[in-house]
Every structure is written in C-alpha cells, then in structure tokens.
Amino acid sequence: MITIKEAKTKKELTEYVKFPFSVYKDNPYWVPPIIADELESFDKTKNPAFDNAEAYFYLAYKNNQIVGRITAIINWAEVNNQHKRKVRFGWFDVIDDIEVTKALLEKVYELGRQNNMDHVEGPMGFSNLDKVGVLTEGFDQVGTMITWYNHAYYVRHFEELGFRVEKEYIESIFPFSNVKPEFFLKAQELIKKRYELRSLTFTKTKDIMPHVDKMFDLFNDSYAKLSSFVAISDIQKEYFKKKYISFINPEYIKFVVDKDDNLVAFSIVMPSFTEALQKIKGKLFPFGFLHLLRARKHSKDVVFYLIGVHPDYQNKGVTAIIFDEYYKTFTEKGIRNCIRTPELEENTAIHLLWKNFDPKIHCKRKTYLKEL
C-alpha cells in the first residue's frame, strides 16, 4: 500500500531533501544538492518565492519506506499576471513504480483542482531561476549544481500517465580551445565605438553589489517576451543578491554600460562545483565548504549561468564585448570547458550567440503537461 504524507516538520523536510541520495546512490552522474541550502529554499520564512507562490511537499511511503517525493506549486504571479491556470510540480524523485508516481501526482492535481487550475506542468521550481525539466537525453553525462538529474524511467512514467511534452531545453558544452578571438575582437571594438559602450569588470564582490538590482531589472526586460517568463520581484532580488552573488567569482561577472552608465548587457558565469558537490555529499561541515572554496578558486570548467541584453541592443552584437572580456579572464585562469545551462529550444537568439564556438549538445530535458 502506498501512503502519501505532507512533509511539514524540519525532520520530515530533511528526509524529503535526503531521499534522492538513496535513489542515486553510487550514480556517477548525479550531483547532490547542499542539504542546508535545499532546506532554506523550502523555508517559507526565508525564501521570498513564497511571497508569490504556495508549495506543499509530499513524501510517498511503501512498507514504511520512503519511495518518492514531489512538490506541488502554484506561482500566483504567473496565474494572475500571465493568466495561466497552471499548477506546477518539482523536486520529483521516485523509485521505478508508476503507482507511486501516480499517487504523488494526484496530490498535485488535487491542489490544482482546489484552486480552479486547468493544467499541470513540471518538473519546474518556484521561479525562472530554479531548476527545470526532466532529463530525456544525456543520462551518461555529469550534471551541474543548477540542473536535476533523473533516471530514464521518469519519462516513461509521465508518458504512460497521459502527459505530453510542453517545453524542450538543450544543454551544450564546448572546449575553451574552440573560442577564437577573431570571431569577436574587431567586432567588439567597432560596437563599442558605434554605440558608445564600455565594459565593466570586477575583482571584488563589494564593487558588484551596487549594480545587482539593475542587473535583475535587465534580466526581467531581456526575457519578458518568453512565454514562460515570470519577472523577479524586488524582494527576490535581495534574496538572490545575498545568497548567490557572494558565491560567484567577481571576475566571472561582466557588465556592459552605455555612455550614461546605463546597464545594457550582463553575464554571469560560475565555476563548476560538480566535483566538489559529489565529494561532500550534501554536507558543508566539517570540510565540505573547503572543497567548495577550492572549486571556486581552481575549477577549470565554467558554467554560463545567465546572460541578458537590453531589448534595444539585441541583435547588435553587444555580446562580442562580453565574450572578449571572458576570453581574457578564461585564458588567464586556464579554463578548459564551457558549459551552457538549460536553454529553451525555441530561444533561437540565445543559441546563435554560441554558433562560432561549435558547441555540442550533450543533454536534453523537457517539461511535461497534462490537462486537469
């Protein structure tokens, strides 16, 4: 018999966070989350995503053993501003038993019907800065700290339960040796002169902080036209600023400004923490944080996390300025591989940015939808 229970207490939520450690035990491709970080993300008193969203965390039990988990989410900003009557699900993990998957998803349907939603979609998080999609190709590829890994049977479960593909994402990788400066060196000089632009680079985190709010405003403007985009609120900006910006190497954040110092483009790259996260197995103490600090300083792989260009400057080659700055930084640091995080397959503009670097698609993922 399968029993579903909502995880509410700290003990229950900790079990919820730790469940994937058993599902992917000894799997060389899974990247564990930091347990404390996950728990903070689920804390409704700390994560401002809950200002616009409600979420419920469910565990599935069979023979008194945890055999699955799921989060049921309604992002009310999405519902009210985009008029999408959607209930989301995320943080979905399960043993290969479709009856467990079915029982967990019933809790998502229940939340949707109670609030007059007309469809369910997932896996996805609370907002656009959370993880998204179930892996459909690339099960033999190591993930990153900002993607979910899963077994191949997850897709079969969704399809057998009547879900259809809603959105498709691709992830790619290219060796830094593919980056030839002739693709952007002259171009960035001409673009700077033509539009009176200049780059801003940093060596100290404290120098970045005054620009972060403008960066998130630009992020909202850059992606506003995408059908799935939900803008980041002012409270979320403060949360992400405190939680993530100090974690990123300052030299990996690049800005482009105009003659009046208005921000027109930005990019955030992160060192790859994959190897460190696999070593520490979710624990910061006693020595986990040291592995993360070492990766922050010495990782030879980087992950392109976010890139945004003001709509007025899109298709004008502004990214050549950013690429030129990264070329100098990556050359100095001896970077070997550049990894792109999940990008919507429909977002052709972002894919064209990388064409000269000959990226290879190594993972694909999808979200699945079902009418209620």
VEXTORPA-87264 format. One record per residue (C-alpha): residue number from 1; chain; x negated, y negated, z. Coordinates in steps of 0.02 Angstrom, whole numbers. Each point is the difference from the previous one (the first is absolute). Example, Ala and Ser with C-alpha at 12.3 -4.5 7.8 and 13.67 -1.06 7.14 Angstrom:
REM VEXTORPA-87264
MIKE seq mol u v w
MIKE 1 A -615 225 390
MIKE 2 A -69 -172 -33
***
This chain:
REM VEXTORPA-87264
MIKE seq mol u v w
MIKE 1 A 0 0 0
MIKE 2 A -62 -174 -47
MIKE 3 A 25 -140 126
MIKE 4 A -27 -185 -39
MIKE 5 A -46 -118 141
MIKE 6 A -35 -186 -3
MIKE 7 A -173 -44 67
MIKE 8 A 19 -145 122
MIKE 9 A -123 19 144
MIKE 10 A -186 -29 -15
MIKE 11 A -28 187 22
MIKE 12 A 123 42 -139
MIKE 13 A -70 -132 -117
MIKE 14 A -176 64 33
MIKE 15 A 58 174 -50
MIKE 16 A 79 -79 -154
MIKE 17 A -166 -82 -49
MIKE 18 A -101 157 36
MIKE 19 A 111 123 -96
MIKE 20 A -92 -21 -168
MIKE 21 A -161 53 86
MIKE 22 A 72 176 7
MIKE 23 A 74 -5 -176
MIKE 24 A -167 -49 -77
MIKE 25 A -118 87 119
MIKE 26 A -163 40 -90
MIKE 27 A 63 -85 -159
MIKE 28 A -153 -89 -74
MIKE 29 A 105 -128 -96
MIKE 30 A 111 -68 138
MIKE 31 A -54 -161 86
MIKE 32 A 65 -9 180
MIKE 33 A 73 -163 65
MIKE 34 A -64 -83 156
MIKE 35 A 124 62 130
MIKE 36 A 2 -160 102
MIKE 37 A 25 -103 -158
MIKE 38 A 148 106 -55
MIKE 39 A 81 -15 171
MIKE 40 A -18 -189 -5
MIKE 41 A 81 -3 -172
MIKE 42 A 150 92 72
MIKE 43 A 13 -115 152
MIKE 44 A 150 -112 -25
MIKE 45 A -70 -128 122
MIKE 46 A -163 -19 -98
MIKE 47 A 33 27 -185
MIKE 48 A 93 -150 -76
MIKE 49 A 66 112 -140
MIKE 50 A 137 41 125
MIKE 51 A 60 -182 -7
MIKE 52 A 73 43 -171
MIKE 53 A 13 188 11
MIKE 54 A 67 137 109
MIKE 55 A -78 171 9
MIKE 56 A 29 166 85
MIKE 57 A -129 137 21
MIKE 58 A 57 180 -8
MIKE 59 A -86 165 40
MIKE 60 A 60 169 -60
MIKE 61 A -19 152 115
MIKE 62 A 10 185 -40
MIKE 63 A -30 132 133
MIKE 64 A -52 -142 117
MIKE 65 A -140 -53 -121
MIKE 66 A -8 -165 -94
MIKE 67 A 18 40 -185
MIKE 68 A 35 -169 -79
MIKE 69 A 19 -186 22
MIKE 70 A 79 -148 -90
MIKE 71 A 34 -185 26
MIKE 72 A 168 -72 -55
MIKE 73 A -14 -185 -42
MIKE 74 A 111 -143 -55
MIKE 75 A -94 -156 -54
MIKE 76 A 135 -131 23
MIKE 77 A -99 -133 -95
MIKE 78 A 6 115 -151
MIKE 79 A 185 36 24
MIKE 80 A 52 -181 27
MIKE 81 A -119 -91 -117
MIKE 82 A -11 124 -143
MIKE 83 A 174 73 25
MIKE 84 A -69 177 -3
MIKE 85 A 107 114 106
MIKE 86 A -148 113 35
MIKE 87 A -51 105 149
MIKE 88 A -184 46 -3
MIKE 89 A -94 147 70
MIKE 90 A -184 15 39
MIKE 91 A -132 88 104
MIKE 92 A 73 162 -65
MIKE 93 A -92 162 37
MIKE 94 A 68 175 6
MIKE 95 A -42 184 -8
MIKE 96 A 47 92 -160
MIKE 97 A 180 30 52
MIKE 98 A 129 -94 -104
MIKE 99 A 130 20 138
MIKE 100 A -109 -106 114
MIKE 101 A -17 -132 -134
MIKE 102 A 188 3 -28
MIKE 103 A 35 -20 186
MIKE 104 A -120 -147 16
MIKE 105 A 70 -89 -152
MIKE 106 A 176 19 69
MIKE 107 A -50 -123 138
MIKE 108 A -51 -124 -135
MIKE 109 A 165 24 -93
MIKE 110 A 91 -24 164
MIKE 111 A -83 -168 33
MIKE 112 A 37 -54 -178
MIKE 113 A 184 47 6
MIKE 114 A 23 -84 170
MIKE 115 A -61 -163 -78
MIKE 116 A 88 17 -168
MIKE 117 A -158 31 -99
MIKE 118 A 21 79 -171
MIKE 119 A -167 87 -25
MIKE 120 A -155 67 87
MIKE 121 A -179 -21 -61
MIKE 122 A -169 56 63
MIKE 123 A -126 35 59
MIKE 124 A -40 -182 40
MIKE 125 A -36 -106 152
MIKE 126 A 80 -152 77
MIKE 127 A -73 -125 -126
MIKE 128 A -106 -17 -157
MIKE 129 A -161 7 102
MIKE 130 A 40 173 66
MIKE 131 A -41 167 -81
MIKE 132 A 111 57 -142
MIKE 133 A 39 153 -104
MIKE 134 A -16 188 6
MIKE 135 A -155 70 -84
MIKE 136 A 45 90 -162
MIKE 137 A -173 19 -80
MIKE 138 A -172 0 79
MIKE 139 A 21 123 141
MIKE 140 A -186 39 -14
MIKE 141 A -50 -183 21
MIKE 142 A -46 -78 167
MIKE 143 A 122 -136 51
MIKE 144 A -29 -171 77
MIKE 145 A 56 -78 163
MIKE 146 A 141 -89 -91
MIKE 147 A 80 149 -88
MIKE 148 A 97 152 57
MIKE 149 A -59 174 -44
MIKE 150 A 122 145 -16
MIKE 151 A 16 180 -57
MIKE 152 A 67 35 -175
MIKE 153 A 160 80 68
MIKE 154 A 66 -169 59
MIKE 155 A 44 -43 -180
MIKE 156 A 89 167 -24
MIKE 157 A 104 -32 156
MIKE 158 A 57 -171 -63
MIKE 159 A 44 66 -173
MIKE 160 A 96 150 67
MIKE 161 A 98 -117 114
MIKE 162 A 59 -105 -147
MIKE 163 A -121 -146 6
MIKE 164 A -61 -85 -159
MIKE 165 A -157 -101 -32
MIKE 166 A 23 -186 35
MIKE 167 A -174 -79 -9
MIKE 168 A -168 65 -60
MIKE 169 A -171 -54 61
MIKE 170 A -175 34 -60
MIKE 171 A -167 -3 91
MIKE 172 A -166 -7 -90
MIKE 173 A -185 -4 32
MIKE 174 A -151 -60 -97
MIKE 175 A -186 0 38
MIKE 176 A -72 -172 31
MIKE 177 A -126 39 -137
MIKE 178 A 146 -21 -123
MIKE 179 A 9 -185 44
MIKE 180 A -97 -98 -129
MIKE 181 A -18 -187 36
MIKE 182 A 14 -45 -184
MIKE 183 A 187 37 14
MIKE 184 A 27 -149 117
MIKE 185 A -158 -104 23
MIKE 186 A 25 -125 -142
MIKE 187 A 189 8 17
MIKE 188 A -2 -51 183
MIKE 189 A -111 -150 -38
MIKE 190 A 118 -61 -137
MIKE 191 A 155 28 109
MIKE 192 A -76 -96 144
MIKE 193 A -34 -149 -112
MIKE 194 A 164 7 -96
MIKE 195 A 113 6 154
MIKE 196 A -117 -85 125
MIKE 197 A -10 151 113
MIKE 198 A -130 63 122
MIKE 199 A -24 155 106
MIKE 200 A 0 10 188
MIKE 201 A -105 135 82
MIKE 202 A -26 38 183
MIKE 203 A -126 73 120
MIKE 204 A 99 -29 162
MIKE 205 A 176 56 41
MIKE 206 A 37 -162 93
MIKE 207 A -24 -97 -161
MIKE 208 A 133 105 -88
MIKE 209 A 137 -24 130
MIKE 210 A 52 -178 -50
MIKE 211 A 39 66 -176
MIKE 212 A 96 158 45
MIKE 213 A 176 -75 7
MIKE 214 A -24 -75 -174
MIKE 215 A -63 169 -59
MIKE 216 A 159 87 56
MIKE 217 A 105 -138 -78
MIKE 218 A -91 31 -163
MIKE 219 A 27 187 23
MIKE 220 A 187 -33 11
MIKE 221 A -4 -110 -156
MIKE 222 A -108 122 -99
MIKE 223 A 112 151 23
MIKE 224 A 171 -83 12
MIKE 225 A 53 61 -172
MIKE 226 A -26 185 40
MIKE 227 A 166 86 26
MIKE 228 A -53 83 163
MIKE 229 A -84 -149 82
MIKE 230 A 53 -65 171
MIKE 231 A -87 -161 55
MIKE 232 A -110 -2 156
MIKE 233 A 70 -109 140
MIKE 234 A -97 -128 101
MIKE 235 A 1 114 152
MIKE 236 A -67 144 -104
MIKE 237 A -139 -113 -64
MIKE 238 A -60 -29 179
MIKE 239 A 8 185 38
MIKE 240 A -99 53 -153
MIKE 241 A -124 -140 29
MIKE 242 A -41 59 175
MIKE 243 A 7 185 -38
MIKE 244 A -90 16 -166
MIKE 245 A -100 -152 -54
MIKE 246 A -130 21 137
MIKE 247 A -17 183 -53
MIKE 248 A -54 -47 -177
MIKE 249 A -175 -53 -47
MIKE 250 A 12 -189 -29
MIKE 251 A -109 13 -155
MIKE 252 A 133 116 -75
MIKE 253 A 133 -136 -1
MIKE 254 A -7 -117 -151
MIKE 255 A 102 -156 -36
MIKE 256 A 15 -114 -152
MIKE 257 A 58 -179 27
MIKE 258 A 37 -147 -114
MIKE 259 A -73 -176 8
MIKE 260 A 124 -44 140
MIKE 261 A -47 156 99
MIKE 262 A 166 84 -37
MIKE 263 A -18 190 2
MIKE 264 A 31 73 -173
MIKE 265 A -68 177 20
MIKE 266 A -63 120 134
MIKE 267 A -62 176 19
MIKE 268 A -28 113 150
MIKE 269 A -115 150 -11
MIKE 270 A -31 120 144
MIKE 271 A -145 117 32
MIKE 272 A 56 180 -10
MIKE 273 A 35 66 175
MIKE 274 A 50 173 -65
MIKE 275 A -152 96 60
MIKE 276 A 0 -87 169
MIKE 277 A 186 33 27
MIKE 278 A -22 184 -40
MIKE 279 A -140 10 128
MIKE 280 A 90 -85 144
MIKE 281 A 165 96 -23
MIKE 282 A 111 -143 53
MIKE 283 A -94 -50 157
MIKE 284 A -89 -165 27
MIKE 285 A -82 56 163
MIKE 286 A -125 45 57
MIKE 287 A -98 -17 -163
MIKE 288 A 129 -20 -137
MIKE 289 A -16 -188 -14
MIKE 290 A -187 19 -27
MIKE 291 A 31 106 -155
MIKE 292 A 120 -133 -64
MIKE 293 A -124 -140 31
MIKE 294 A -134 99 -89
MIKE 295 A 116 26 -150
MIKE 296 A 44 -185 -1
MIKE 297 A -182 -43 -16
MIKE 298 A -72 142 -104
MIKE 299 A 137 80 -106
MIKE 300 A -51 9 -184
MIKE 301 A 179 19 -60
MIKE 302 A 125 -144 -1
MIKE 303 A 189 -7 -14
MIKE 304 A 87 -140 -94
MIKE 305 A 142 -36 119
MIKE 306 A 86 -158 -62
MIKE 307 A -21 -120 -144
MIKE 308 A 113 -147 -39
MIKE 309 A 4 -141 -127
MIKE 310 A 117 -149 3
MIKE 311 A 133 16 -137
MIKE 312 A -64 -161 -81
MIKE 313 A -171 79 -23
MIKE 314 A 47 177 -49
MIKE 315 A -64 54 -171
MIKE 316 A -133 -138 4
MIKE 317 A -147 110 47
MIKE 318 A -19 -63 178
MIKE 319 A -44 174 61
MIKE 320 A -165 -15 -96
MIKE 321 A -55 -120 138
MIKE 322 A 45 128 133
MIKE 323 A -86 142 -91
MIKE 324 A -158 -104 -18
MIKE 325 A -6 -29 188
MIKE 326 A 30 184 38
MIKE 327 A -134 50 -124
MIKE 328 A -128 -100 98
MIKE 329 A 60 66 168
MIKE 330 A 11 182 -54
MIKE 331 A -170 -5 -84
MIKE 332 A -78 -66 160
MIKE 333 A 85 136 104
MIKE 334 A -36 144 -118
MIKE 335 A 183 46 -26
MIKE 336 A 28 162 -96
MIKE 337 A 188 21 -27
MIKE 338 A 149 -116 -14
MIKE 339 A 170 72 46
MIKE 340 A 168 -77 -44
MIKE 341 A 146 23 117
MIKE 342 A 173 51 -65
MIKE 343 A 64 -119 -133
MIKE 344 A 170 7 -81
MIKE 345 A -13 82 -170
MIKE 346 A 114 -136 -69
MIKE 347 A -120 -137 56
MIKE 348 A -96 -8 -164
MIKE 349 A -78 -168 41
MIKE 350 A -97 72 146
MIKE 351 A -57 151 -101
MIKE 352 A -71 -112 -137
MIKE 353 A -115 -83 128
MIKE 354 A -102 160 13
MIKE 355 A -4 60 -181
MIKE 356 A -182 -50 -30
MIKE 357 A -57 107 147
MIKE 358 A 68 162 -73
MIKE 359 A 94 57 157
MIKE 360 A 54 181 13
MIKE 361 A 171 39 73
MIKE 362 A -31 127 137
MIKE 363 A 164 -5 96
MIKE 364 A 183 -31 -37
MIKE 365 A 143 -23 119
MIKE 366 A 186 -34 -8
MIKE 367 A 145 -57 103
MIKE 368 A 160 101 -13
MIKE 369 A 179 -63 4
MIKE 370 A 168 79 37
MIKE 371 A 172 -78 -5
MIKE 372 A 100 9 160
***
